[in-house]
Amino acid sequence: MAFDPVSFFGNPANAPPIAALLGWKLLEFDADKGWIKVGFEPKPDFLNPAGLVQGGMLVAMLDDTVGPAVIVASNGQAYTTTIDLHTHFLRPVKLGPITTEATVTRLGRSVAFTEARLFDSEGRLCARATSSASVGPMPGGANA
């Protein structure tokens, strides 16, 4: 049976609690390019004292995009744990829908390298990140 990202990510059994907290939603993907686009719905609880989405929450969104990008690029065979995630904050983010995109730049047997970008509700680039992650088998298998 072929891996179907829409069915896999749409199955609540496959969604970790952090995905629900962040308001994670698969928007688009291209498995051949190792690319994924995800939407997030930040909550007022994510705001810092300045009324902006706290940077750690933005990093969590980027992290929760690069991992699924590897799942898509590997046809549901690989799962990652983050080794390093380096983020550049380019502009503050106000409360509103957020989109992220990630691309797998190299998928090896033991390490994956990815790049990600985060956009605010006006489509402005607000953060970008690079990541390396340890690669292992998908827990329970992709079709579980």
Secondary structure as GFF3:
##gff-version 3
##sequence-region A 1 144
A	DSSP	alpha_helix	5	10	.	.	.	ID=ss1
A	DSSP	three_ten_helix	12	14	.	.	.	ID=ss2
A	DSSP	alpha_helix	17	22	.	.	.	ID=ss3
A	DSSP	beta_strand	25	30	.	.	.	ID=ss4
A	DSSP	three_ten_helix	31	33	.	.	.	ID=ss5
A	DSSP	beta_strand	35	40	.	.	.	ID=ss6
A	DSSP	three_ten_helix	44	46	.	.	.	ID=ss7
A	DSSP	alpha_helix	55	73	.	.	.	ID=ss8
A	DSSP	beta_strand	78	89	.	.	.	ID=ss9
A	DSSP	beta_strand	98	107	.	.	.	ID=ss10
A	DSSP	beta_strand	111	119	.	.	.	ID=ss11
A	DSSP	beta_strand	125	137	.	.	.	ID=ss12
###
